[in-house]
């Protein structure tokens, strides 16, 4: 889908330079940036994805629960 946006000149120049250095089109750079931003602001989607992985792999076992508890106990909060 095509869209038009307005961004500050300095940000455009930085993005254009980054796209060139990464050998990507501006469209690809902007798409990736927006995708990351949306993912960052959608924690429920991350939780849903992790839940699917657990269900599909059968990782929801007593062993994984004990291992997770041990790991959390050693983390300095």
Secondary structure as a PSIPRED ss2 file (coil, helix, strand):
# PSIPRED VFORMAT (PSIPRED V4.0)

   1 X C   1.000  0.000  0.000
   2 X C   1.000  0.000  0.000
   3 X C   1.000  0.000  0.000
   4 X C   1.000  0.000  0.000
   5 X C   1.000  0.000  0.000
   6 X C   1.000  0.000  0.000
   7 X C   1.000  0.000  0.000
   8 X C   1.000  0.000  0.000
   9 X H   0.000  1.000  0.000
  10 X H   0.000  1.000  0.000
  11 X H   0.000  1.000  0.000
  12 X H   0.000  1.000  0.000
  13 X H   0.000  1.000  0.000
  14 X H   0.000  1.000  0.000
  15 X H   0.000  1.000  0.000
  16 X H   0.000  1.000  0.000
  17 X H   0.000  1.000  0.000
  18 X H   0.000  1.000  0.000
  19 X H   0.000  1.000  0.000
  20 X H   0.000  1.000  0.000
  21 X H   0.000  1.000  0.000
  22 X C   1.000  0.000  0.000
  23 X C   1.000  0.000  0.000
  24 X C   1.000  0.000  0.000
  25 X C   1.000  0.000  0.000
  26 X H   0.000  1.000  0.000
  27 X H   0.000  1.000  0.000
  28 X H   0.000  1.000  0.000
  29 X H   0.000  1.000  0.000
  30 X H   0.000  1.000  0.000
  31 X H   0.000  1.000  0.000
  32 X H   0.000  1.000  0.000
  33 X H   0.000  1.000  0.000
  34 X H   0.000  1.000  0.000
  35 X H   0.000  1.000  0.000
  36 X H   0.000  1.000  0.000
  37 X H   0.000  1.000  0.000
  38 X H   0.000  1.000  0.000
  39 X H   0.000  1.000  0.000
  40 X H   0.000  1.000  0.000
  41 X C   1.000  0.000  0.000
  42 X C   1.000  0.000  0.000
  43 X H   0.000  1.000  0.000
  44 X H   0.000  1.000  0.000
  45 X H   0.000  1.000  0.000
  46 X H   0.000  1.000  0.000
  47 X H   0.000  1.000  0.000
  48 X H   0.000  1.000  0.000
  49 X H   0.000  1.000  0.000
  50 X H   0.000  1.000  0.000
  51 X H   0.000  1.000  0.000
  52 X H   0.000  1.000  0.000
  53 X H   0.000  1.000  0.000
  54 X H   0.000  1.000  0.000
  55 X H   0.000  1.000  0.000
  56 X H   0.000  1.000  0.000
  57 X H   0.000  1.000  0.000
  58 X C   1.000  0.000  0.000
  59 X C   1.000  0.000  0.000
  60 X C   1.000  0.000  0.000
  61 X C   1.000  0.000  0.000
  62 X H   0.000  1.000  0.000
  63 X H   0.000  1.000  0.000
  64 X H   0.000  1.000  0.000
  65 X H   0.000  1.000  0.000
  66 X H   0.000  1.000  0.000
  67 X H   0.000  1.000  0.000
  68 X H   0.000  1.000  0.000
  69 X H   0.000  1.000  0.000
  70 X H   0.000  1.000  0.000
  71 X H   0.000  1.000  0.000
  72 X H   0.000  1.000  0.000
  73 X H   0.000  1.000  0.000
  74 X C   1.000  0.000  0.000
  75 X C   1.000  0.000  0.000
  76 X C   1.000  0.000  0.000
  77 X C   1.000  0.000  0.000
